[in-house]
């Protein structure tokens, strides 16, 4: 158990997007020429013999045909993974933030620099050099890249600065069929929007995928969605020298284009077996059976419809309160059934008369509840008491401590009773060590030495016969133990012997060590892919703690002294650890996410103290909260930052800042396209390029009056977007599901409603 409570509000990521970085000097050979001139103070040149001039040449180099693997910071989707990536735009993150703008393409937009690299995505079977989409390339010389030996393959044209050494060097290449290139390559004006700079100020580690770290990085985004199931490969290619091919309907009779591949990786889109995070999160907070929000409560939900008779009506009422029928054998041997409800209930439990949660018992019979009208037992609290006792006896350290504490208390009480019945021994301080009585006598006699006093006590001579000594009766003995001096001595004894008992009971109060079948007695209460909310039955907790506290109680003396032991232990326990509510989640998402991102809040947004979060099984997680939450949010874990389309095949618009607008980057609550026609007003229906072959459209149309950039700009009443603004809109919003429970009251069942954005 942690020493301090954890406020479970997730940390905020601090990232800034920039449009581009402009290098101070383009790659090439530069000459520095220096001359000496002599001038007067007024600027008049002094004619002298010319001094020799100095000249120095140097070369600025940048990546062109190869890229070292250490320059790549991350890929998304992660290399070699399989998932539902059909709404994701793959991207590559580069450690060298200036790399995409170190070279220039001719003919690009004059008002800003466009990158000279692009990220092209190919499906299996599209590349002759890599039919399996494994990220394979062919190693060729730069000369073979520029001037392919095949007559129907073209390379980059008009490349300057190619020396013989560069021409002989090796590079990774791919041959892209002309029709495939025309279909997937960005147009010249579109490349401007497909790269930006990411400045990470405060990173947050993700559960998987890219791990954000502090610094500046270049990000190059693809323009193609891997919409169809299958294997894909992404290549970061140089488009320097291919400007003529970056226009719609570019002419040419060539069969393929030979491109240099600076980096590549592969991944798989799985539309059937992969986790569909938006759907699964939505299903968690939606009622799973009948559409009734009551189905989110931890109970067995009977079939809908009117009950057939009073017996069915009674059974339904019991199930609605969170009970489950369990086998039960009476003391007479009759086998029947009883009702059981664990500590997690769908309702606020009323106070039950009786002694279910009181200590001082040796059996669980005191905690049984009998329904005379129906002839059935409620074994909930009796089971809790027995369970607490069993768990305590199974722990050798705890059982030894509480047994020793009871024994020491019994010994001290026996001593106090004996002294009360013996006037001579009554003078002895029970807290004093051996020989201290001699000091009292020494002080009383005044002149004797300590040695003489001790000698007399060692050989006191014949002991006078005491007559008339009697034993205290039970009433007198109990009265003696209630005196202030006796209680003080008993408390001191208990404090010396309780040890770790308070901390052990605190752990049990958080339901640690409770078998899952006692929390959820019937699997129908928590089916697969479901979330169930509950309140804590405090009387059940009291009963299980009482069972553990009653260990070692065998005599009437143990029972009389139990209040002293219980009071000392109670003062040392942490009352702030007592839970008030919780929830259980049974989902594949629990297995997929190492840190399940759930936040419980009050109505005003204040986080609720989380007392416990435990994975009870691979797919099962338990949360306990100190108070009953008003809002519960489940957010998709951060996986770095990736780009694509949000739920409903739309884009959740993010604020661009400015006066009167939400802070930069915050969700505006609007989506694009506006959902006027849900089936047709989507990104995939409106902003993808047409395919001449009639196949699935999967490449974004960015520019032009009917382009996505123009549409997004119009949504913000702008003429155009910058690359950073476009990247901000294309950031995939983490999926968010919000649940707002209504305050329950007994005997009405808990009600809950789902609210909020699917993202």
N, C-alpha and C positions, 0 to 999 in steps of 0.2 A: 504494500500500500504506500503511495507517495506520502511524503511528509507534509506537503502543501497541496492545496487544492489547485486544480488546473482550470483556468478560464478558457473555454474551448472555442474562442473566436479565432478563426484562421488568420495568420499573418498576411499582410497586404504586400503584393508584388509592386515594385517601383521600377518601371521600364519606360524609356523615352524612345520614340521613333523619329528618325531624321530622314530627309529625302535622299540625300547622297553625300558623299565626301569627294571633294575635288582635289586631286594631287597638286602639289606645288609645281611639279614639272612632269610633263608627259615622257614616256619612255623614248629614248633616242640618244644620238650622239650630240653633245653640246661642246661649243668652243668658247673659251674665255680669252679675250684679246685685251691686253693692257698696253697703253701708251703713256709716255711721260710728257706733260705739258707744263710750261713755266709761265705764270701770269703775274701781272702787277696786282696791287691791292684793288685797283679799280676794274680789274678784269682784262686789262690790255695784255695781249700775248707778247711775250718777250722772245725775240728772235735769237735763238741759240742753235748750236749744232744739235741735230736730232739725237735723242737718246734711243738706244735700241728698244724695240717693242717686245713684249712677251706674249706668248700664246700657249694655252693649255687646253687639251681636249679631254673630255670625260664622257662616260656613258651612263645614262639612267636606265636600269633594267627593271622589268616587271614580268610576272608570270605570263606565259603566252601559249606554250605547247605542252607544258607539264605543270602539275601542281602537287607539291609534297603533301603526303597524307596528314602531316601534323597541322596543315593549314585548315583542315576541316574540323570544326568544333562539334557539329552534330547533324544528324539527318532526322527528318520526320516524313513518313512513318519510320520507326526504327528499322535498321537493316535486319532482314531475315525474319521479321515478325509477320503474324497473320492476324487480321482484324477487320472490322467494318470501317473501311476507309473510303467508301463510295462518295462521301460528302466532304472529303478532305483534299486540299491542294498541297501536294508534297512540297517540302522546302529543304534547303540546305543552309546551314549556318557556318560562316567562315570566320576564323580568328583574325585574319587580316581584313580589317574593316574597309580599307580603301580599294581592295582588289577589283570589284566589279567596275570601277570607274578609272582605273589606271590607263586604260586604252579607250579610244574613241571610234565610233562607227561613223562613216560618212553618210550624210543625208538624213541624219536623225533630227529630232526637234531642236531648233536652234536656241530655244530659251533655257534649255537645261540639258544636262548630260544624261544619256541613256547608257545602261551597262553594255559591255561587249560580250557578256556571257548570258546564257539562258539555261533554264532547267527544263529538259524535255523528258516526258514520261512516255514509255512504250509498253504496250501489252505483249504478252508472249505470242510469238509468231509474226511480229511486225518487223523485226530486224534480222536480216540474213546472217549477220555476224553473231547474233545472240538470240536464236529462236526460242530458247527456254526462258528468256527474260531473267537470266541469272546475273546480269551486270557484267558480262564478258565483253572484252574489247580485243582488237587486233593490233599488235605492236608493229608499227611501220616507221620509216624515216620521215622527217619533215618534207623531204623532196618528194616522197611517194604520196604524202598528204596533199601537197600543192599541185603536183602534176601526176595524177594517177595514170598507171599504165593502161588501165581499161579505158576504151574509147567512150563508153557511155556513163562514166562516172566523172563528176566534176569536183574540184577542190576549191579552196579560197583563192580569190583573185586579188591582184594589186597589193600584195603584201610587200612592205618595204623593210629594209634592214635585214634581209635573210642572207647571212654570210655562208660560206662553204661549211664552216663548222656547225652552224645551226642546221643547215640542210641535211647534214649527215647524222644529226642526233635523232634519237628515237622518241616516239610519242604514241599514246594509246588512241586508237581511232575506231570509228564505227561507220559503216555505210548505211545511210538512211534512204530507203526508196523515195522517189520524188513525190508520189502521191501521199505517202505517210508524212513526209516533211511538210507538205503544204497543209495538211490537215491539223498537225499538232504544233507546229512552230508558231511562236508569236509573231504578229506583224511588227513592222519597224516602229510604228508609233506606240504600240502596246508595250514594248520592252521597257519603256520609261517607268511604267507602274509596277514592274515585277521585281524590283530590287529596292531595298531600303537599308538603313543603318539602325541597329538596335543598341541602345545604351542602357545597360542594366546597372541600376544604382543599388537596389536592395533585392538580392535574389531570394527565391523561395525554392527549395528542393522539391522536385516532383516525385510521384510514386514510381514512374517508369518513363521511358522515352528520354527526351532531352533534359539535362540538368542545367538550369540557368546558373551562371556564375557572373560575378561582377566584371564589367568591362564593356568595350565597344566591339560590335560584331556586324559583319555584312550578312544580309539574308537575301537569298534569291529564291523566289517562289515560282512554282510551275503554274501553267494556265490550263492544265488538264486534270479532270477528276477521274480517278480509277473507279468508274461507276459499275463496270461489269465484273463479276466474280472471276478471279484468276490471278495469275502472277504478273507482276509489273516490275520494270526496271526504270530507274531515273538516272539520267546522264547530265552532268554539268558540262555544257559544250561551249566552245568559242564560236561566235558568229561573225568574227572579223573576216572580211572578204566575201561575205555572203549577202551583202546589203541588197543586191538586186533580186535575191530570192525571198526577201522578207516583205513582199507585197502580195495582196490577193491576186490570183491569176498570173503569177510571175511566169514569163515565157521560158521555154527550154525544151529540148528533146532528149535530155539526159535521163538515164534510168535511175541514178542514185546520186546523193551528195555525200562526200566523205568529210566527216567532222572529227575534230579532235575532242576526245572525252577527257576532261580534266579530273573528274571524279564520278563514281557510279555506285549504286547499291540497288538491292531488290527487296521487294516485299510482296505480300499476298493480300488481296481483298477477298474476304470470306463473308458472304451475305447470309449464310445459313447457320453456321455453328459459332460464329464470333459473338461476343457480347454486344448487344445493342443497348448501349448505356442509356440513351434517352428513353427508350421504351421500358427498360427494366426499372429505371428510377420512377417513371410515371406509374408503372404497375405497383411499385412498392407502396405508394401513398394513395392509390385508388382502391376502393373496396374490391376484393377479389372474387366475391361470389355473386351477389345479387344487385350490386350498385348501391346498397345501403351503406352510408358512412359508418353505421354501427358495426360493420364487419371488421373494422380496424381495431376493435377492442379484443383483448385476449380472452376469448371464450369459444365454446362450441356453438356454431350458428346452426340452428335447426332449419329444416326446409320451411319455406314461406307458406303462408296459408293459415286458415283458421284451424285451431286444435279440434280434434275429433271428440274429446270428452274432457272431464275434469282432470283425469290422470295425466293426459298429455299436456293440458294447460299448466298443471303443477310442474311437470318435468321441464317444460319450456321456460317457466319462470326461474327455476333453479339454474338452468343452463345460461340464461341471460345474466345471472349474477356471478357467473364465472365458475360454477361448480362442475365437477365431472363425476359420474358414477364409478365407484370402485368396488371390488369384491370385499366382503366383510363377513367374518365369522363371529357370532355372539359368544358370550361366556358359556352358554348352554350347548354350544356346538352347532347351532343352526347356521347354515351358509346362506347369506343374503347379500344385499348391496347397501352401501352407504354413500353419502355425499362427501366429496373432498374438494377443497379449494386451497391453493397454495398462497404464498405471500404476494404474488402478482395478481391483482384483481382488476376487473373492468369497471368497478364501481367504488364509491367511497363507502367503506364498511362502517356500520354503526357499532356503538359500544355494546358488547355482549356481557350480560350479567354472569357472575361466576368468578372462578379463580384460575382461568386458563393461563394467564401470564404471570401468576404469582409463584414464588419459590416456596420451598419447604414441603415438597411432596416426594413420594417414592414410587408412585405409579402414575400412569396417564389417565386414570379413570376420572380424576377431577376435571379434566378438560373435555370430556365427551359431552356432546349436546344431543339430546333426544327429542325428536318430534313426536309427541304423543298422537297427534291427529293422523299422521301417516305411518307411524310405527317404524321410523327410520332414524338412523344416527347420522349426525354431522361429525366426522372424525378429523376435521381440519386441524383444530388446535391440539387434540390428543396426538395426532401424527407429528405435529411440529414439536411438541414436548419430547416425545420418544426419539425423534430424529436428533434434537439437540443433545439429548443424553447419550445417544449412540456415537455421535461425532466426537463428543468430549471423551468418552471412554476409549475411543480409537486413537486418541492422541496421548501417548504416554507422558509427555511433559506436562500437559495441562492437567490430566487426571492425577498425576503425582503431586502437583502443586496444590490443587484444591483439597486433596486428601490430607496432605501435611498441614495445610492451614486449618482444617477442621480439627485435626488431632491436637495442634498446639492451642487452639481456642478451648477445646475440651479440657486439656490439662490445666490451663490457667483458671477456668471456671471451677474445676474441682478443688484447686488450691484455695481459691477465694472462699468456697463453701466450707472447707475444712477449717480455715482460720476463723471464720465466723462462728463455728461451733466450739472452738478451743480458745478460752480467754488468754492462755499463755502464748500461744502461737499468734494470737491476734496482734501482739506487739511487733511482730516481725514484718518488716516491709517486704511484700512479695517481689518488689523490683530490686531489692538489695541483694548483693552477692553474699557468699558464705563468709561468716566472721564479722559482718557489719553490726550484728547485734551486740558483740563484745564492745564495740566502740560506743554504743549507746550506754552500756553499763559503765564503761570507763568514764564517760562524761558525767554520769550520775554520781559516782563515788567521789569524784573530784581529785583524789591524791594518788590513786593507784597507778602503777606503771602499765603500759600496754602488755608487756610480757606476762605480768601477774594476771591481768584480766583474761588473756587468752589461755593461760594455764588453768585457771579456774573453770573456764568453759570446756577445756579439754577433759577435765576430771571433776565434774560438778558434784560427785558424791551420789549418795542414794537419792533417786528421784522420788519425790513425795507422790503418793498415790492420789490420783485425781478422781474424785467421785462426782457423780452427777452429770458427766459429759453426755450430750445427746446429739443426734443427727438432725439436721434441718429437714423439715418436710418439704414437699415439692413447692408449695405456695411460698414458703419462706426462701427457698433457694432461688426461685424465679424473681422474687422481690429483691433479693440481694443483687442479682445481676442487672437490675434496672437502676441501682444507685449510681450516682454520677461518678464516684471514684471507681467502681467496678467497671462501668462502661468505658471510662477512659483507659483503664488497663487492658480491657479486651480490644479496644480499637488499636492500641499500640501493638498488641500481639498480631492482630489481623494485618496491619500495615507492614509488619516485618515479614509476613509470609505469603502475601498475595502475588508477588513477583510479576510475571507477565500476564496474569489472568485478565486484567482490563483490556490490554491490547488484543489478546486472543478473542475476547468477546466482541470487541469492535469489528474484528475481521468477520466473525460469524454474523454480526448484524448487517454486514454488507453482502450477505448470502454466499460468502466464500465457503467452499466445502459442501454446499447443498447440492445433492444430485439433481440433474436437470429434470428428471421425471417428477420431482417434488415441486419444481417451479412450473412446469407445463405437464400436467398429468395425462393429457391426451394429445396425440400428434395432430389431430384436427384443429387444435387451437392455433397452431403455427405451421401452416402448409408451406411447401416450397415457394420461393419468390414472394414472400410476404413480410410485412412489418406489423407488429402488434404492440400497442401501447397499454400501459397498466399503471395503477396506483399501488402503493405498498400497504398491505394490511398490517398495521402496527401491532395489533393484538397477536397476529401470527408470529411476528418477530419477537414479541415479548414471550410467547410460549416456547419458541425454540431456544431463546436465551435462558429461560427458566429451567428447561430441561438440562441444559449444559451446567447451570449453576447448582442444580440439585445433586450433582454427582458427589458421592462420599457421604451422603446423609443417611444414617442408619438408626440413630437413637433419638430419644426425646431431647437429650442435651444438644445434639446437633441442630435440631429444629429450633430450640430456644436461642441458640447462638447465631443462627443463620442471618437474622436481621443485621447483626453487627458486621458480619463478613460481607453481606450484600451492600451495606452502606459504604464501606471502605472501598470496595471495588467500583461502585457506582460513581463515587467522587473522582476516581482516576480515569474513568472512561471519557471519550471525546463525544459529547452529545451532538456536535456538529456533523458527525459522520453518519447520522441516522438518515437513511434515504426516504424520500417521499413519493417518488415516481420513477418510471423507467420505461424502456422499450426493448424489444427483441426483434432482430432482423435475421431472416433465413433466406439467403440469396447467394447466387454465384458471384455477385459483386463483392461480397465479403472476402471471398478467396482471391479475387482479382486485385483488390486494393489493400496493400499492406497497412495503410493508415486510413481507416474509414472516416471520411470527412463529414461528420455530423455535428450540428450546432443546435443547442437548445437555448431559447430566449424567453424573456418575459414579453408582455405585450408592447412595452416601450423599447424593446431591442436590447435590453441588458442580458448578457449571457448568464445562464443558469449554471451553478456550480456542479461540475461532473464529479461524482464520487467514485465511480467505477466504470471501466470499459474493458471487457474481457471477451476474447474469442473462445467460446465454449466448444466450438467444433470448426471444421474447415469452412463451412458456409454459415456459421452461426455466431452472432455477436450480441452481447448484452451491454446495455447502458443503464446506470443508476444515477439519478439526479437528487439533489437535496430537496428541491421544491418541484412542484408540478409546472412544467413548461406551458407557456401559451402558444409558442411557435417552435416548430422543429424544421430545420433545413438540412437537406442532404445535397451536397455539392460534389460534382465530379472532381476527383483529385487533379491537381495541376500536373501536367506533363510537359513542362516548359510552356512554350506558346506555339500553337499551330493555327493554320488558316483553313478556311472553308466556309461551308454553308451551315446555318443553324437549323434548329428543328422546323419542320414544315417546309423545308427547301427554301427558306428565306434567310435574310440577313438581319440580325438584331442591330439596329442602328445605335452607334455610340456617339456621345456628344463630342463635338469638335471644339468645345470651349467657347469663350467669348462672353460678352455682357448679356445677362439675362438667360444664359443657358446653364445646364448642369455642368459640373466640373469635367474637364477633359477626360475622355475615356469612359465615363459612366454610361450605363445603359439608359437610353432615352425612353424606353418603353414602347417604341414604335418599331415596326419591322418593314423590310423592303424586299419585294414589292408589297404594297399595302394589300392585305387579304380581302380585297373586294370580291374576288372570284377564287375561292380556295383551291380549286382544281387546276386553274390555268395561270393565276398570278403567282408564279414561282420563278426562281432563278433558272432552274433547269428547263422550264417551258419557254422562257422569254430571252435569256441571255447566253445561249449556247449556239455555236456555229452549226449551220446545217451540214449534213454529210451527203455527198452525192451518191454514195452507195446505199443510203437508207439505213445505216447502222445506228447504234445508240449514240446520241449526241453527248459529247463529254468535254469539249474545249470551250473555254470562255470567249465570248465576243466582248472585248473591252472598250473599243473606241468607236467613234461614229455616233450619229444621233440615236441609234438604237443600241448603243453599247452600254455595258454595265457601269462604267465610270461616269458617263453622262447622266444615267439614271440616278446614281447615288448622289452626284453633285446637285441635281435638281431637287432631290429630297431635302437637301440642306439649303436650297435657294442659292446655289453657287454655280458659276460657269464651268468650273473644273475642280478636280481634286489633285493634290500633290501625291507623290508615292507614299509618304508617311500617312497621310489621311486615308488613302485607299487601303493600306495595310491595316490601319486601325479598324476599319469597318469589316475587313475580312478575317480578323481574329475570331477564332471559334469561341463563342461564349461558353464557359463551363456550364454543364447541365446542372440546373438547380431545381429541386422539388421542395415545396414548402407545405407543411402540415400545420393546421391551426386547430387544436382540440378545443372543444367547448367545456367549460367547467362542469364536471359531473356531480350529481347529488344522489344520495341513496334514498329510496331503492331504485331510482331510475338508472338505466345503464348509461355508460359513457357514450357521448356522441362526439364525432369528429368530422371535420370537413377538410377537403383538400383545396388549397388555394395556390395562387401564385403562378409564376412564369415557368414554362417547361425548361427554361435555360437558366 
